[in-house]
Amino acid sequence: MAAVDLRDLTVRFGDFTAVDAINLGLGDGEFVVFLGPSGCGKTTTLRCIAGLETPTAGDILFDGRRVNELHATERNVAMVFQFVSLYPHLSVRENIAFPLRARGVSRSVIREKIDWVTGIFDLAPILDQRPGRLPPGARQKAALARSVVRDPNVLLLDEPLSAIDEQFREEMRWELRHLQQRLGVTSVYVTHDQREAMSLADRVVLMRDGRIVQAGPPAELYEDPADRFAAFFIGSPSMNFLPARLTDDGLAIGREARPLKLPAPLRAGLAGHASEDAITLGVRPQHVSLGGRSGEAGVLDVPLIGRYQVGRERWFDFEIGGEICKGRVLSDDGRDGGEVPVTLDLDRVRFFAADGRRLRWERPS
Amino acid sequence: MLALDGLAKAFGRHRALDGITLDVRQGELLALLGPTGAGKTTTLRCVAGLERPDAGRIRLAGVDVTDLSPMERDVSIVFEGFNLLPVLSVYDNIAFPLRSPLYREAEEEVGRRVRKAATDLRIGHLLDRGVDQLSGGEKQRVAIARALVRRPSLYMLDEPLSALDLKLRESLMAELREMHQRDGATILYATHDYNGAAAVADRVALLDRGRLLQVGPLTEIMADPASLAVGRLIGSPAMACFPGRVAAEGVVVEGWAEPLPAADPAWLRGHAGQGVVVGLWPDDIAVSAVEQPGFTRAEVYATDFRGLDRALELQVGRQRFRIVVDLGLSLPPGASCWFRLPAQRCFLFDADGGRRLRAEAGKGGRP
């Protein structure tokens, strides 16, 4: 395994810039997930590391050594795709041994290596079976085992679970979570599924339009989003975004300018952003609760759309500025419509400028 | 509203539907939840008249429609993909179904209904735009408005296996829920995603291999699951399962020191030796980071940060199961923790076939 450095990595296809001068270091043994909507550049970046795509500009370094000119086969990277590619006529054991045999590795070393991956991937029950008879999850595990058995510099996984049925996918996610922590191989995992990214990554690299929006541990992206896009993309249910203007004692929310009083320190902290004509208050649904005393700081009157049950929890929908927002029902007051007070957890609200920039404020000491 | 009675359909030797009997009530949002191949899409296609059942009857609003053509059935299918006509404006896209030969309406009435549907979905200001100028979310609302405008007795939604954009799916849920609450529309929604179904459905119909496993509000199904297969299909994560054997003092789980007092003592005596599976919902399992009397030690196999909370997979011997904990409880992979299975939260299933055994302590689970 190796540490990987991307320096001003740029890929253009004609006029289209797929990857726009990104800089990123992947630590030795780190599990990094590239996350973003389709077209954000995550797969192109992965293909550059693999040597399947040639950068227009910038460098790729493995352990400090430039590998731009190295062919994919010379980089010693392992790639796992959506569709498992095992040899159907070979047993799982023979499939795993195949890349080692091809390189002339001795029998005793092959046996050692197979023991090692069998332990990690829990393959003992299926070692002597042929892939065709196995459920998709087991096949995917065998494919993973085959890709790590030859000590790759980097393990590259391109949406490996997206073609699997939801229930197998859930099982595989758990296996991957477990393996992630024991494997110790530098890994890059590409997905558009934020839940997958949050639960698998040591570090999430969120991309958009060829650029890195934010890179950090999952909880950091969740709690401290770099901008409105990060706040929107990470977390399910999605963060609520309430359009607002600053007023003397707080905010006016939505087209109807619903008053939301803020405590003096918070209002003072936002004063530095007075030049912003429109700001957005972001708050996750679990930090909005139904009920409260109208007029108090952090309490907003909103039109209630309805309540609903998700599993064992109760949630509600309300409307602000033409958008549906969500909150949690902690105690029920029985009202089914009309204007209701809701309480925002002001320690957990985030602010954004009209262009999506995060607006930070200093708590006065 | 919609009544399916013994619906069966085979494709060659594959039984896609194996006797589905199900009522969809007026004004409810019913989710058909099941894995790929469960028969969800075939059910919708039969209701729409796109597929002819081998046996069984379909009644829509009191009328037997089994032998009617798709055009004669008052239903509409919304696809999650947008299927908008790119050469037409938003207005003309929404108006499209009203201008079909079968439903031809006066242009004045068309205008009134298009504007109403557009206003309901907050796209009234976009009517003159071209479809290609819209964002993904706006396109989605246009697609829903187009389905709404005809006001059929029943809407059906079929979700493809792999949703390309999870964020769009999430907002579709909110739109659907609002439309349902505002208009009292009757909606049949086919999905393989438990969380999606949980977020919108009044009732859930669980399908597996062409059979209906259980129907009801999720809270009721969770309080009283009919079979082990039900436990595996719902919950986030799904039910925690412990294979064991009935002994006089309780259910003995292999590798565990203490038997589970998971059943009524009289029943235990009568069923000694029977193979069973003990099932619990993950959030009913008590967990502690420190040793406690009556708790069993486990190792954290893997963790899943979910934003709101954390799910953990625990391992005891070769047995693994999942629980849900608050973010405040720090239990990294490899750490030890202690858990307890509250007897009155345990469900018992027959190890052979997964049938529910109604012999639990405290008479069937949760209060």
Interface residues (C-beta under 8 A of the other chain):
Chain A: P37 S38 S162 A163 D165 E166 Q167 E170 R173 W174 E175 R177 H178 Q181 H192 D193 Q194 R195 M198 S199 P218 A219 Y222 F232 F233 I234 G235 S236 P237 S238 R284 Q286 I305 G306 Y308 Q309 V310 G311 R312 D317 G322 E323 I324 K326
Chain B: P35 T36 R122 L161 S162 L164 D165 L166 K167 E170 S171 A174 E175 R177 E178 Q181 R182 H192 D193 N195 A198 A199 V200 P217 L218 T219 M222 R232 L233 G235 S236 P237 A238 D283 Y301 A302 T303 D304 F305 R306 G307 L308 E313 R322 P333 G334
